[in-house]
């Protein structure tokens, strides 16, 4: 029996289907699946291998994308670590329970440990790091306490935890950081390098300080029932960390020869003998930091011998400055709108905060970044500062350090000395468009301010032994830094000091302390610490919003001032009309309002209403500008990155589709 296959419509016999064999698409899908799995496995192996290789070959490699390079060790740190001559042992005491209870401290401990490991790697074997976990009531805890580290209770049980560092050198000198505060993370490198530097440099430069200001603490603190005043200024504490600081009496007839840098702050009524000592110190090659002031805010807030703040708060040394080719007027202050501090206004004022243009932060182009003392600083704060000028024809090198912004003007210093009024100052503020030098570095050969020789000693005093010979000119170029503001040293203008379990923690918000320390470093011949001291002390203000607010606020205050003057003129005019309408009829006649008075009153009322409407419009425009800019920035912050990622994804998808289409074609 024969069997025939069915034929197709065209008469061509069909092939029977093959059973048990997969089709081509299934085989291709299986191959793609295996290829993807193998690719993922290879990528995982490659990632693990690269991480292991990087950990072995590049243990300290990192990418720092912060604007100020906060996670990159400064050149000064590298210089100090590579220059270590003797071994130093660092002991890190960290209670793991602290990180378990408060994760912020755990993350910060990892950062501290990583930075210490990097220090050890860069020290050429001179640094040794030991890490301890002090358990309660253990010998390790006793050792931490003996080294001066701070124990902090973590709960109600009273158990102490530790997070501090102690270091020692070959001669058993010890330095310590009692407790690492996350608030000072920006200054971590500064604190660590300072500790290493102090252990590796037992001999320090000598700095003399001559000042009537209570920089070392006010001895009347207990009498005034304010123990906080007994504490030294933070800038003095920082100077003592790196220098040997020596007090120089205000009646000194000569500066000791081992003093390398002399800081004279707010010298009021300095005797001729003391001025001669400063003059000869500069001429023999000593470096001088001179801080004058048209109005010392520090002095104005402290009671004088009579119990009241002194009325004389200015300082100047015209004899020395004239001989050196300099001028620092004490009868004028520089007002600056850019960076002005917001202070409380009078209680009767409608706006309770106002820009006080006599106190301001200097940022941006107001700081001479070409100078090493300011190269990495972001902000300096001054209060009631004056200008510094070079005398015409003076043969000296005059380099501005701090300069006001174009939104500044000169004003009579008396306006900030006696009952300063921030509202009135802002209302009368009219920027001159000029920029005024507030601090400058001077270099050059100088002539003495005492061409006839040393003045006679003060009455009742004798010449000191080994009194130096008189110098008529400087031995080579002299070096002076002149700042016409002594309040740069005042704590409240640049640092916050808080108590933390009995320990004072200073957190700078401005770079004043670093500026003074950098100047002392540079003048004493060492700049290794400048780059690290300057790091992290940056206040990042919202500059565009602040500028809009300041301009609108200044406009509001000026309009308010005009309104006040208009009201005063109207009231004066009304009094004149009343006095002129008596006609001999006594007070009863004076109470009658004439048509002229009525017209004047109506006009004044209309002017008041119109001006108040203008004030409201200015405030409305201020809020509208700030709120509009805030909305735009919020949209940028929230929507810009997702939008860019979406556009990138769409572009990649389109590009991939085109490549596939081209491959198929």
Beta strands, then each sheet from edge to edge (+ up, - down):
strand 1: 88-94
strand 2: 127-132
strand 3: 151-153
strand 4: 160-168
strand 5: 174-177
strand 6: 206-211
strand 7: 244-247
strand 8: 261-265
strand 9: 287-291
strand 10: 326-327
strand 11: 332-336
strand 12: 340-344
strand 13: 353-362
strand 14: 380-383
strand 15: 389-390
strand 16: 397-403
strand 17: 408-412
strand 18: 437-444
strand 19: 478-483
strand 20: 495-500
strand 21: 503-508
sheet 1: 2+ 1+ 4- 3+
sheet 2: 2+ 1+ 4- 5+
sheet 3: 7+ 6+ 8+ 9+ 19+ 18- 16+
sheet 4: 10+ 15-
sheet 5: 11+ 17-
sheet 6: 12+ 13- 14+
sheet 7: 20+ 21-
end
